[in-house]
Amino acid sequence: MTAKTIMIQGATSDAGKSALATGLCRLLARRGVRVAPFKPQNMALNSAVTADGGEIGRSQAVQAQACGVEPHTDMNPVLLKPNSHTGSQVIIQGRAIGNMEARGYHGYKPIAMKAVLASHARLAEQYQCIVAEGAGSPAEINLRDGDIANMGFAEAVDCPVILVADIERGGVFAHLAGTLALLSESERARVVGLVINRFRGDPGLLKTGVDWLENHTGKPVLGVLPYLYDLHLEAEDSMGLDKPGGASGGGDKLRVVAPAAPRVSNHTDFDPLRLHPQVDFTLVRAGQPIPPADLIVLPGSKSVLADLAWLREQGWEEAIRRHLRYGGKVLGICGGLQMLGRKLHDPDGLEGEPGSGDGLGWLDMETTLAPEKRLTRMRGRLTLDDAEAAGYEIHMGVSSGPALERPAVRFDDGSDDGARSEDDQIFATYLHGVFDEPAACQAILRWAGLREPEALDYPALREANIDKLADMLERHLDLEPIRRWLPSSESGRRV
């Protein structure tokens, strides 16, 4: 058995490819199709740990949930994690192989393509359908040579493509028509339909534009998808931080702030805080004043020493010192834990220039970066209220010191994680996703000063949002023009 593959590509970055792919995965799964997500190449600082102990983009993990299957490294065979303006850590089929500058990676692409095609072939033997997602735009002229993320992949596996554009950005007809105009003849031929995303208002008002687009391009418009208010899906890539973030304040809410450092990773850790009705969450960017807070969260980082230098330049060290002096609480996650120690060592230059630096010094511990990355899912209990906790670890640091004798988490396998300060003002852990578990989130918010925190079932909320996407596609996406590329359900019923 070989799966049928259909690919979602975008006229621009953030056109809605991930959301459309996620909704389509759930829609097909509902109809009895064994479906899997796939993204050949992803550039993202938000990642997840898979069942086979590797690392993939967070969006593909969410899409796997939409399919009702466990995430696997084959679902995102190439993951690039930016650690400078011109370079990234390169992860192939879940494992980091080293850092590459952009020019060096361009030469590596033929090797990466072999991994992409091997992963796709394995998935194609296990599933009936693969919903693939492109990256950025297929019409980036400077990236066409050796492309593995968009049309290069689609041509290699001979799959049809749906092209989506975001009307919120303006110029949606130019985006779609212009993208098609810049494709080669064979690439244009495999585009089977167009989708206009995030439309507000009466879609009838678009009819003249849709008619023109279909006549001009010869491609059917498969749907005008409405803007979904209050839809939450975890952000895929580093560009997600460019969007406005933070809730508006309320008198009885717990005030939580976090720095948006240049290489912040897995900022999806904050999502349960953004959505919690009793939390006023603020993400503080460069040059913004640091507001008063009850809890400061130091997030993960792809370049800990560089981000720590940025924190100092932005005045965070003094702000945290003042915050602690007046009884405030500080929580560090992964790189944030490492920053709170006395020293950070990167002898091999894994995240930048080789060397060492002073940490913030509020925990008696130090961290040395090592080539072997720890990738694991863990379950256990917080040492706060003995609350059940679950999440995943993604880090290259090995921490040691007396502070770790007062752990933050005790795992079910008997190991301990993180540290709590003697005065109980600092709680630090390597566990990403620590707020996802309702009991753990409640315990941390209570520790931070919220008297009666409500339980926010974040996993259930994510599931509801995936269903919301699929429901919308049921109403607004016309599958008829692409039905011949889609498989029957296992019962034989046509999708």
C-alpha positions, 0 to 999 in steps of 0.5 A, a space after each residue: 500500500 502506498 499513501 496518496 499525498 496532498 500538499 498545502 503550500 502558502 502564497 506567503 509565510 503565515 498564510 494558514 498552511 499549518 491550520 489548514 493542514 491540521 483541520 484537513 487531517 482531522 476531517 479525513 480522520 473523522 471520515 475513517 481515513 488513516 492519515 498522517 501529517 508531513 512537513 519536509 523542512 521546518 524552520 522552528 524554535 518550537 519543537 516537540 519530542 516524538 514517540 521514537 525519541 526524536 525532535 520535530 516541529 511542534 505543529 507536526 505534533 499537533 497535526 499528529 494529534 489531529 490524525 489520532 496518531 503518535 508523532 514520529 520523526 518521519 513526520 518532519 524529517 528536516 528541522 532547522 532551529 535558528 541560533 544566529 541571524 545566518 545559521 541554524 542547528 540542523 536536525 535530520 530525522 529527529 537528531 541534531 547533526 550540527 550547526 550550519 550557516 545558510 550557505 553551508 546548508 544550501 550545499 547540504 540540501 541534496 543529502 537532506 532531500 534523501 532523508 525527506 524522501 526516505 521518511 515520506 516513503 516510510 509513512 506512505 507504507 503505513 498510512 492511506 493519506 499524507 497531508 504535507 505542508 510546505 514552508 514559506 512560499 514556493 515562489 521565493 526565486 532565491 530558494 528555488 534551486 535545490 528546493 526541498 520544502 515546497 515544489 521541489 518535494 511536490 515534484 519529487 513525489 508527484 503530488 497535487 498542491 493546494 495554494 492558500 493565501 491570507 486575505 488579512 494581509 491584503 492583496 490576496 488576489 495578487 498573492 495567489 495570481 503572482 505566486 502561480 505566475 512565478 511557478 514553472 509550467 509543471 509546478 502550476 499544473 499540479 496546483 489543483 485549487 486555491 484557498 482564501 483564508 481568514 476572511 471577515 464578513 459576507 463571502 458574497 462580497 468576494 464573488 467578483 474577485 473569486 470569479 476573476 481569479 478562477 478565470 485568470 488562473 484557470 484554478 478553482 477556488 476551493 473555499 473562502 475560509 472565515 476568520 475564526 475568532 478565539 482559535 488557538 493553535 500552537 505557533 510553529 516558528 520563530 515568526 510567531 513572536 512577531 505577533 502581538 501577545 499578552 492579555 489585557 490586565 484585570 484587577 484580580 489577575 495574577 500578573 505574569 511577564 516573560 522576556 521575548 529574547 532573540 532566540 527564545 525557544 518553545 514559547 508555546 510553554 506560555 500558551 496555557 498562561 495566555 489563555 488562563 482566565 485568571 492570568 494577565 500574561 505579558 510578553 516583553 520585547 526589546 526596548 519595552 519597559 518591564 512591568 510590575 509582576 507577581 511572576 517572572 518566567 524565564 523561557 527556554 533559549 536556543 542560545 543561552 549565553 547570547 540571550 542572557 547577554 540580551 537580558 542584561 542589556 534590556 535591564 532584566 537582571 536588575 528588574 529580577 533582583 528588585 522583583 525578588 527583593 519585594 517577594 516576587 516569584 521567578 520560574 525558569 524553564 530549560 534555558 531559563 533554569 540554566 540562566 539562574 545558575 552561577 556559571 554557563 559553559 559552552 566549551 565546544 561552541 555548540 550555541 555560539 563562540 566557545 567559552 563560559 559566562 556568569 549566570 544570574 547567580 540565584 541558584 547554586 549550580 552551573 551548566 555545561 553544554 554537551 554535544 548529546 541532546 537530551 530528548 525525552 517525555 517525562 511524567 512525575 510530580 511537582 514538589 509543589 503540592 505533589 501535583 501531577 506533571 508531564 512534559 518533555 525535555 529538549 536540552 544539551 545542558 548538563 547541570 550540577 550543584 547543591 541547588 539541585 538537591 531541592 528538586 522542582 520535579 520528581 519523575 516516575 522513573 525515580 529521577 529528579 529535575 530542576 531546583 527550588 531556592 531555599 526561600 522558595 521564591 525560585 522554581 526552575 525545571 527542564 520540563 517543557 509543557 509544565 503548564 499543560 497539565 491542569 494540576 501542575 498549572 494550578 500548583 504553580 499559580 497558587 505558589 506564585 500568589 493566586 489564591 484559588 486558581 481555576 483548572 485549565 484543561 489545556 490538552 482538552 482545549 487544544 482538542 476542541 480547537 482542532 475540532 473547531 477547525 475541522 468543523 469550519 472546513 466541513 462547511 467552507 472547503 469544497 473537496 469535490 475538485 480534489 476528491 480523486 486525489 483522496 483515498 477511500 476510508 478503510 470501510 471503502 466509503 469515499 471521502 
